[in-house]
Amino acid sequence: MECKVSDLVKRGHDQAAELKSSCGAVDVRDVAQLISDLATQLDVQLVRSNALAAEYARLSDIAKGGAFVMQKALMKYEFGVGMTMQAEDFIRDVRSKTPATDAFLAEVRAQGVERYAAQLKSEAELADEAGWDGAAKFLISESEKVLAFAAQIRQEVAK
C-alpha cells in the first residue's frame, strides 16, 4: 500500500509541475495547484499512517510477549522472590508514549466536538427563525464554547 501511495504522491507532484509549465490557461494552473495540494496532503497522510502503524506494531509486540513475562513475574512474586527484570521492562514499555496515536485520537475527538458545535449553531438558527432570541443567543454562545473546547483538545496533545 505504501509503495502505491508514494507513487501517487510523486506522480501527482510531477503532473502538477508539467501542467503548470505547459499550459497558459489560468484555470488549468488552478487545477495543477489543486493536484499538487492533494498530492501534498496525501504525503502528509502517508506519514501519519506510517507513524500509527509503527506504534501499533510496537504495542502488538509488547502485548504478545507480556503475558508470559507477567506470568513468570507473578510466580516469582508468589514465592517471595520479587519481580523479574523482564516484568519491569514490560511495565515500562506498556507505559511508553504513543504520540501519533494520541494525536490521531485527539483529532477524532475534536472533530466530534466540532460536529456538536455545528449542531448547536443549526439549532440557534432555527430558534432565531422562530423568534426565540434568548435561546438563539444562548445556543450561539454555547457553540463558541464548544469550538474553544475542540481547540483545547488539539492543543493538549501538542504539549
C-alpha positions as CSV (number, residue, x, y, z in Angstrom):
1,M,0.0,0.0,0.0
2,E,2.8,2.4,1.0
3,C,4.5,2.0,-2.4
4,K,1.4,2.7,-4.3
5,V,0.7,5.8,-2.2
6,S,4.3,7.0,-2.6
7,D,4.0,6.6,-6.3
8,L,0.7,8.5,-6.4
9,V,2.3,11.4,-4.4
10,K,5.2,11.5,-6.8
11,R,3.0,11.3,-9.9
12,G,0.7,14.0,-8.5
13,H,3.6,16.4,-8.0
14,D,5.1,15.6,-11.4
15,Q,1.9,16.0,-13.3
16,A,1.1,19.3,-11.5
17,A,4.5,20.7,-12.5
18,E,4.0,19.5,-16.1
19,L,0.6,21.2,-16.3
20,K,1.9,24.4,-14.8
21,S,4.8,24.6,-17.3
22,S,2.9,23.6,-20.5
23,C,-0.4,25.4,-20.1
24,G,-1.0,29.1,-20.2
25,A,-4.6,29.0,-19.1
26,V,-5.3,30.2,-15.5
27,D,-7.9,27.6,-14.9
28,V,-5.5,24.7,-15.8
29,R,-2.9,26.2,-13.4
30,D,-5.5,26.3,-10.7
31,V,-6.2,22.6,-11.4
32,A,-2.5,21.9,-11.3
33,Q,-2.2,23.7,-8.0
34,L,-5.1,21.6,-6.7
35,I,-3.4,18.4,-7.8
36,S,-0.2,19.5,-6.1
37,D,-2.1,20.3,-2.9
38,L,-3.8,16.9,-3.0
39,A,-0.5,15.1,-3.5
40,T,1.0,17.0,-0.6
41,Q,-2.0,16.1,1.6
42,L,-1.7,12.5,0.6
43,D,2.0,12.6,1.5
44,V,1.1,14.0,5.0
45,Q,-1.4,11.3,5.5
46,L,1.1,8.6,4.5
47,V,3.5,9.9,7.1
48,R,0.7,9.9,9.8
49,S,-0.4,6.4,8.8
50,N,3.2,5.1,8.9
51,A,3.6,6.5,12.4
52,L,0.4,4.9,13.6
53,A,1.4,1.6,12.1
54,A,4.8,1.7,13.8
55,E,3.2,2.4,17.2
56,Y,0.7,-0.3,16.6
57,A,3.3,-2.9,15.7
58,R,5.4,-2.0,18.8
59,L,2.3,-2.2,21.1
60,S,1.3,-5.6,19.5
61,D,4.8,-7.0,20.1
62,I,4.7,-5.8,23.7
63,A,1.3,-7.4,24.2
64,K,2.3,-10.7,22.7
65,G,5.4,-11.1,25.0
66,G,3.8,-9.6,28.0
67,A,1.5,-12.4,29.1
68,F,4.4,-14.9,29.5
69,V,6.7,-12.3,31.3
70,M,3.9,-11.3,33.7
71,Q,3.0,-14.9,34.5
72,K,6.7,-15.6,35.3
73,A,6.9,-12.5,37.5
74,L,3.7,-13.4,39.3
75,M,5.0,-16.9,40.1
76,K,8.2,-15.4,41.5
77,Y,6.3,-12.8,43.5
78,E,4.1,-15.5,45.0
79,F,7.2,-17.4,46.1
80,G,8.6,-14.2,47.7
81,V,11.4,-13.7,45.1
82,G,10.2,-10.4,43.7
83,M,9.7,-9.1,40.2
84,T,11.9,-10.0,37.3
85,M,13.7,-7.5,35.2
86,Q,11.6,-8.6,32.2
87,A,8.4,-7.7,34.0
88,E,9.8,-4.3,34.9
89,D,10.8,-3.8,31.3
90,F,7.3,-4.9,30.2
91,I,5.6,-2.4,32.5
92,R,7.9,0.4,31.3
93,D,7.1,-0.5,27.7
94,V,3.4,-0.6,28.3
95,R,3.5,2.9,29.8
96,S,5.6,4.3,26.9
97,K,4.3,7.3,24.9
98,T,2.3,6.9,21.6
99,P,2.3,10.5,20.1
100,A,1.0,9.6,16.7
101,T,-1.9,7.6,18.2
102,D,-2.6,10.3,20.7
103,A,-2.7,13.0,18.0
104,F,-5.0,10.9,15.8
105,L,-7.4,10.2,18.7
106,A,-7.4,13.9,19.7
107,E,-8.2,14.9,16.2
108,V,-11.1,12.4,16.1
109,R,-12.4,13.7,19.4
110,A,-12.1,17.4,18.3
111,Q,-14.0,16.6,15.1
112,G,-16.8,15.1,17.1
113,V,-16.9,18.1,19.3
114,E,-17.0,20.4,16.3
115,R,-19.9,18.4,14.9
116,Y,-21.7,19.1,18.2
117,A,-20.9,22.8,17.8
118,A,-22.3,22.8,14.3
119,Q,-25.5,21.2,15.6
120,L,-25.8,23.9,18.3
121,K,-25.4,26.6,15.6
122,S,-28.0,25.0,13.5
123,E,-30.4,24.9,16.4
124,A,-29.6,28.5,17.1
125,E,-30.6,29.4,13.5
126,L,-33.9,27.6,14.0
127,A,-34.5,29.3,17.3
128,D,-33.8,32.7,15.7
129,E,-36.2,32.0,12.8
130,A,-38.9,31.1,15.4
131,G,-38.3,34.4,17.2
132,W,-36.7,32.9,20.3
133,D,-33.9,35.4,20.5
134,G,-32.7,34.4,24.0
135,A,-32.4,30.8,23.1
136,A,-30.6,31.6,19.9
137,K,-28.0,33.8,21.7
138,F,-27.5,31.1,24.3
139,L,-27.0,28.4,21.6
140,I,-24.5,30.6,19.7
141,S,-22.6,31.2,22.9
142,E,-22.5,27.5,23.7
143,S,-21.4,26.7,20.2
144,E,-18.5,29.1,20.6
145,K,-17.5,27.5,23.9
146,V,-17.7,24.0,22.3
147,L,-15.4,25.2,19.5
148,A,-12.9,26.5,22.0
149,F,-13.0,23.1,23.7
150,A,-12.2,21.4,20.4
151,A,-9.2,23.7,20.0
152,Q,-8.2,22.8,23.6
153,I,-8.3,19.1,22.8
154,R,-5.9,19.6,19.9
155,Q,-3.6,21.8,22.0
156,E,-3.4,19.4,24.8
157,V,-1.9,16.6,22.7
158,A,0.6,19.0,21.1
159,K,2.2,19.7,24.5
